[in-house]
Amino acid sequence: MNDKKYLKWYHKVAYGSGDMASNCGYALISSFMMLYLTNAVGLNSAVIGTLMMLSKLLDGVSDIFFGGLTDKTKSKLGQARPWMLFGQIGASASLFLVFAIPSMSQSMQYAYFFVFYTAFNAIFYTANSIAYSSLAAKITKNGQERAQLGSIRFIFATFTTLVISYNVMGLVERFGGGAKKDGARLPFCLQ
């Protein structure tokens, strides 16, 4: 084991805080997606849950795929940065699109949701997250420091998820425009 220290405490905190950005989108999807789709769009929660489960199966396969791609990448930006950039841009676009379901037939709304939810989870979030995770092994050879980086990263991720999940209902009440289950739409729904 390599006992040489490569990182200061603020390097570890900076690395860990990077997970806050990606977890903002993930926490929003986790805490608000079902409410949005059932109450604002009017979709069936059982169908949505099934589509989410199918998407998660694809996500498991894409983890392996993007791990291999990251390992094989050779660019001026390094192995991880291109995938982090690609992943974050795509995740941001997919996050917007998954919350902007247009008025169309209900079957098409389910398909639209599945495509952009899967794009967010199984492609873009995965590409970003796998590449970001690989950085720990690239920035230090010290096993203890790599473990600390992972721990700090997950502290930031958990904190971000808790803050967003805790506040989402209050934000819906404040900014939701009175959306109710009777078919009213939230202000940012495309009509």
N, C-alpha and C positions, 0 to 999 in steps of 0.2 A: 504494500500500500504506500502511496506517495504521501508523505507528511508535509511537503512544501505547501505553504499557503499562497494562493494566487489572487484571492479576492478580499477586499475590505468589506465591512458591514454594509456600506452604502451601495456597493455593487450588487450585493445579494438582494437588498431591498428594491433597487432599480429593476433587477431581473424579475423579482416577484410581482412588482406593481404592473408589469407589462400584461399580466393575465387579467387585470381589471377590465381592459378594453374589450377583449373577446368575450368575457363573461357578462358584460352588459347586454349584449345581444342574446346570448344563450339564456340568461335569466329572464329577459323579457319574453322570449318564446315560451320558456317553461312556466312562467307564472301568469301570462296574459293570453296566450294563444287560444286556449279552449274557451275562455270567456268571450273573446272577440268573435270566434267562429260560431259559437252557439247563440249568443245574445245579439250581436250586431249583424252578422251575416245570415243567421238562421239555419245553420247546418246541423246535422244530427251528430251528437257527441260519440255514439258508438261507431259510426263510420269514420269519424275523425280519428278516434283512438286506434282503430284498425289500420288506417293509413299511416299514422305515426309509428306503429309497431313495425309495419313493413319497411318504412323508411329507416328505422333503427337497424333492421337486419342488413340493409344495404350499407349502412354506416359501418358496421363491423367489418365488412369486406373492404371498404374503401380505406380503413385504417391501415391495413396491410399494404394495399396498393400505394398509398402516399408515403408510407415509411420507406418502401423500396425506391420510389421516385426521389425522395429527399436524399437517400444514400448515394444515388447515381448522378445527382446534379453536380455539374461543374460550370460555374459562371463567375463573372467578375464580382458579383455580390456574395459569393460563397454558396454553400449548399442549402442553407435554411432560409436566408433572406428573400430569395425570389418567391418561394412558396408562402412565406408569411405575407408578403405584399399581395400576391395573387389571391391568397385566401381572404385577407381582410377586405380588399376591394369587392370581391365576389360576395362575401358574407354580408357586407353593408347593403349591397344592391338586393340580394335575396331577402334580407330582413325587411327592407322597405316593401318589396313586392309581395311577400307573404302576408303583410298587413294591408294590402291594397287590392283586395279581391274584387274584380269588376262584377257588375250586374250581368249575369248570363244564366244559362240553365244551371240547375243545381248540380247535375252530373259534371258539367264543365268547371263549376266552382270547386268541386272535390278534386278534379284532375289538376286544376291550376294550383290549388293548395299543395297537393302531393308533389308536384314538380318543383315548386319553389321551396317548400319545406325540406325536401330531400336535397336540393341544391345547397341550401344553407347548411344542413347537418352533415350530409355524407360527402360533400365535395369541398365547399369553401371553408367551413369551420374546421373540418378535419385537416385539410391542407395546412391551414394556419397553425392549428394546435400541435400536430405532429412535428412540424418544422420548429416551432417554438420549444417544444419539449426536448428536441435534439440539441438545442443550444447549450444546455447544461454540460453535456459531455465535451462540447467544443471550447468552452470558456475556462474550464478547469480540469486538471488531471487528478485532483484530490477527491477521493471518494466521499469523504466527510463533507466537503464543500458542495458536492453535487447533491447529496442528501439534504443539506440545508437549503439549497436553491429550490429543490422540489417542495420542501415543507413551507418555505416562505411564499412560494408561488400559490400553493393551495390555500394558505391563510388568506391571501388577497382575493383569490377566486371565491372562496366561501363567504368572506365578508361582503363582496360585491353582490353575490347572489342573494344573501340575506337582506341587504339594504333594498335592493330592487323588489324582491318578492314581498317584503313587508310593506312597501309603499305603493305598490301597483293599484290596489283597490282604492286608496285615497285619491290617487291621481285620476283614476277612471271617474270617480264621483265628481271630482273638481273640473276635469276637462272633457268628460265624455259627452257633453251636450245632451244629457238626458236620455241616452240610448236605453231602450228597454227591450224585453224579449218579444214584444208585439211587432217587431219588424223595423223599428227605427234603426238608422245606421249611425255609426260614429262619424264625426266630421271628416276624418281622413279616408273614408271608404270611397272608392271610385264608383260612381253611379252611372 
